[in-house]
Structures are given as C-alpha cells and as structure tokens.
Amino acid sequence: MLLKKQTVWLLTMLSLIIVLSVYYITAPGTGDDLAYLEKGKNTATKQEQGTKSKKGNDAAVTSASNDDLFTALRMKRDESRDELSSQYTAAIASPNASAEVQAEALAKISELQSLTMKESTLETLIKTMGYDDALVNTMDNEVRIIVQGKKSSKEAVAIMKKAKEQLGSKQVAVEFQSKSK
C-alpha cells in the first residue's frame, strides 16, 4: 500500500515529537542553572553569586561543583580557540590575501587542531591514571594542567612527564583541585 506524501510527513513529525518528548522527560537536570525573577528583583543562581576573580582574567566559580568549574574552563578554552580559528578562516577566505598569508593561516589552523588533539589525548591519559577529571590548557609556551584529585608531588611529576611526552618541551604547571562533596 502506497502512502501519500502528506501521510508520510505527518507520521515523521509525530515520531519526532514523541522522541523529543521522551528526551526532555528523561533528560537529567536539576533546574539550578536558571535565574528567577521575583517581583522585579533578579534572584541569581548559585553559580552567579559565587564567582571569584583570579589574576584578573580567569573567573572561577566557587559555589559550583568542580565539574562545573572544569566545564566552564573547557568552554572558555574552546571559545578562544574557535575565535582564533575563525580569524584564520577569514584570512583564508579574504579575496585580498596573498597566497603566503593564506598558507600561513591554513598552517595555523592545522596547528590548532593538532594541539587540541594532543590536549585531549593528555587529558585522557591523566584520567586513566585514576583521576576523575583533568583539564589541559596550552598557552604560548606554557602548559597549565588542572587535575581533580588529591595533591601528590609524585603524581605531579608523573603528570609533567606525560605532558612533556605529548606536547614537547614546554613549561608545565600542575594544579590539583580537591573534590567537592
């Protein structure tokens, strides 16, 4: 039996609505990430209330869990990388750019992608050492590694060694964040 296009379209939309409904019902979420308005006042969330500035350029959320801290730092790192990548892409797409400028921009995009892969690999290696989470951020010639777990100088040396193996000879700094309960 052949179905008309309208019937196929209707069944497709209904199945999509059902799938999305099931997803939203079963999706994890506590609702703590929302800001509520009460009679004209803005009641901020825990995350907005508990920010602390560090060195003027990094905002760390103190009242949020470490998972949120790691996520926020990852997002900030990825956002800056995306900005650089879009600048390089704009340089490549520019009709006035010379072939040298385009080749250099393409090489920098490739370098950014390679660096991102190396950081991801190092994060995975650190997690396999028994840590819950790790964040690797490469800035200029310095590597900043934040690890969620107990502070140990022996482990810090092992992490630094893995970082030098993966990223080459760069200055490595390791920080430990204790788990919040």
C-alpha positions in Angstrom: 0.0 0.0 0.0 1.4 3.3 -1.0 1.2 6.2 1.4 0.7 9.7 0.3 3.4 12.3 0.9 1.2 14.0 3.5 0.7 10.9 5.5 4.5 10.1 5.5 5.2 13.7 6.5 2.6 13.6 9.3 4.0 10.3 10.7 7.5 11.6 10.6 6.6 14.7 12.5 4.6 12.7 15.1 7.5 10.3 15.7 9.9 13.3 16.0 7.6 14.9 18.6 7.4 11.6 20.6 11.2 11.2 20.5 11.8 14.8 21.7 9.1 14.4 24.4 10.8 11.3 25.8 14.2 13.0 25.7 13.0 16.1 27.6 11.2 13.9 30.2 14.2 11.7 30.8 17.0 14.3 30.4 18.9 14.9 33.7 18.6 18.4 35.1 18.0 20.0 38.5 16.9 23.4 37.4 19.6 25.1 39.4 21.0 26.8 36.3 18.1 29.1 36.0 17.7 32.7 37.2 14.3 33.5 38.7 12.5 36.9 38.8 10.6 37.7 41.9 8.5 40.9 41.9 11.0 42.8 39.8 14.1 41.5 41.6 16.6 39.3 40.0 17.5 36.3 42.1 20.7 34.9 40.7 21.8 31.3 40.7 24.4 29.8 43.0 26.9 30.0 40.1 26.4 33.7 39.5 26.6 34.6 43.2 29.8 32.7 43.9 32.3 33.9 41.4 35.8 34.8 42.4 38.4 36.5 40.2 41.9 35.1 39.9 44.7 37.1 38.2 42.0 39.3 36.6 41.4 37.1 33.6 40.2 33.7 34.9 36.8 33.6 36.6 36.4 30.5 38.9 33.1 29.5 40.2 33.4 28.8 43.9 30.0 27.6 44.9 29.5 25.4 41.9 30.9 21.8 41.8 34.3 21.0 40.3 32.5 19.5 37.3 31.1 22.9 36.6 34.5 24.5 37.0 36.1 22.1 34.6 33.3 22.6 32.1 33.5 26.4 32.3 37.3 26.3 31.8 36.9 24.0 28.9 34.3 26.2 27.3 36.5 29.3 27.8 39.5 27.5 26.2 37.4 26.2 23.3 35.8 29.6 22.7 39.2 31.3 22.4 40.4 28.6 20.1 37.2 29.0 17.9 37.9 32.7 17.7 41.4 32.1 16.5 40.2 29.5 14.0 37.6 31.9 12.6 40.2 34.6 12.3 42.4 32.3 10.3 39.5 31.1 8.2 38.6 34.7 7.4 42.2 35.3 6.4 42.0 32.3 4.0 38.7 33.4 2.6 39.7 37.0 2.1 40.0 37.8 -1.6 42.8 40.4 -1.0 45.0 37.9 0.9 48.2 36.7 -0.7 49.0 33.1 -1.2 51.6 33.3 1.6 49.1 34.7 4.1 46.5 32.0 3.2 49.1 29.2 3.5 50.2 30.6 6.9 46.6 30.8 8.1 46.0 27.3 6.9 49.1 26.0 8.7 48.0 27.8 12.0 44.5 26.2 11.7 46.2 22.8 11.3 48.5 23.6 14.3 45.5 24.5 16.4 43.7 21.3 15.5 46.8 19.2 16.3 47.2 21.0 19.7 43.6 20.3 20.5 44.0 16.6 19.8 47.2 16.5 21.9 45.5 18.2 24.8 42.5 15.8 24.6 44.9 12.8 24.5 46.8 14.1 27.5 43.5 14.6 29.4 42.5 11.1 28.7 45.9 9.7 29.8 45.7 11.7 33.1 42.2 10.3 33.7 43.5 6.8 33.1 45.9 7.4 36.0 42.9 7.3 38.3 41.8 10.9 38.4 38.1 11.9 38.0 38.8 14.8 35.6 41.6 16.8 34.1 42.0 19.9 32.0 44.9 20.7 29.9 45.3 24.3 28.6 48.2 25.3 26.4 49.0 29.0 26.3 52.1 30.2 24.3 54.9 28.0 25.6 53.3 27.2 28.9 51.0 24.2 29.7 48.6 24.5 32.6 47.1 21.3 33.9 44.3 21.2 36.4 43.6 17.8 37.9 40.7 16.8 40.2 42.1 14.7 43.0 44.4 14.6 45.9 47.6 16.6 45.7 50.7 14.4 45.4 54.2 15.6 44.3 54.9 12.1 43.0 51.8 12.2 40.8 52.5 15.8 39.7 55.9 14.7 38.4 54.3 11.8 36.5 51.8 14.1 35.0 54.5 16.6 34.0 56.4 13.7 32.4 53.4 12.7 30.3 52.8 16.3 29.3 56.3 16.7 28.0 56.0 13.4 26.1 52.7 14.5 24.5 53.3 18.3 24.0 57.1 18.6 23.7 59.4 20.8 25.7 57.1 23.4 27.2 56.9 24.8 30.7 54.3 22.7 32.6 52.3 23.7 35.7 50.1 21.2 37.5 47.3 22.2 39.9 45.2 19.9 42.0 41.5 20.6 42.8 40.0 18.6 45.6 36.6 17.0 45.1 33.7 18.9 46.4 31.0 16.9 48.1 
